[in-house]
Amino acid sequence: MREDVLAVIGANYYYETPNMVVFRGKPLIWFERDDNNRMLLNLDMPTTSGEPRTLLVRNDWIIQGKPSDVESPPSGSSLRVRYSNGDDVSVCFREWADPQRLGAAHPVALRLDSELRFPLITAEVALEVGGTGMSFGPRATSLGGITMTDCVMSRCGAGLVFG
């Protein structure tokens, strides 16, 4: 838990943007702050299945429904949950000691260089809603025929709003 977290969602970057992804007026991926001003990640996984899906509530995972696979390494810094209908979500938290290391993995993030404070945490989120074409993958965000990549959203109330 940190005061500064850079969200990397579907190959796009969100900094000091509390509602990173909003669908039909409801946040899907968002931050909130606790009493100590630390950022806590939330995720409400959409699905067309009608069955409950995994949630992330204030950095705590709630695995619901009947996942076909769950990957949770002992470090506790990442989790991936997959369902048989193609729904898939993963979150990985990483710490970057300096801009050079961050830039080697995420060169676009350095557009924010003067705003970022190191060491910095990234919350890297990938999400696929089975059978819909809604995908926030490691290389792009795809939504209904559009593709977004390498966008930087900083200090705005909401980043990507659609639906």
NORHU-V928672 format. One record per run of one state. SS is the DSSP state (helix for helix, strand for strand, loop for the rest). FROM is the first residue (numbers start at 1). LEN is the number of residues. If there is no record, write none. Layout:
BEGIN
ss=SS from=FROM len=LEN
ss=SS from=FROM len=LEN
END
This chain:
BEGIN
ss=loop from=1 len=4
ss=strand from=5 len=5
ss=loop from=10 len=2
ss=strand from=12 len=4
ss=loop from=16 len=3
ss=strand from=19 len=5
ss=loop from=24 len=2
ss=strand from=26 len=8
ss=loop from=34 len=5
ss=strand from=39 len=6
ss=loop from=45 len=10
ss=strand from=55 len=3
ss=loop from=58 len=2
ss=strand from=60 len=3
ss=loop from=63 len=6
ss=strand from=69 len=3
ss=loop from=72 len=6
ss=strand from=78 len=5
ss=loop from=83 len=5
ss=strand from=88 len=9
ss=loop from=97 len=2
ss=helix from=99 len=7
ss=loop from=106 len=1
ss=helix from=107 len=6
ss=loop from=113 len=7
ss=strand from=120 len=10
ss=loop from=130 len=4
ss=strand from=134 len=3
ss=loop from=137 len=4
ss=strand from=141 len=3
ss=loop from=144 len=2
ss=strand from=146 len=3
ss=loop from=149 len=3
ss=strand from=152 len=3
ss=loop from=155 len=3
ss=strand from=158 len=5
ss=loop from=163 len=1
END
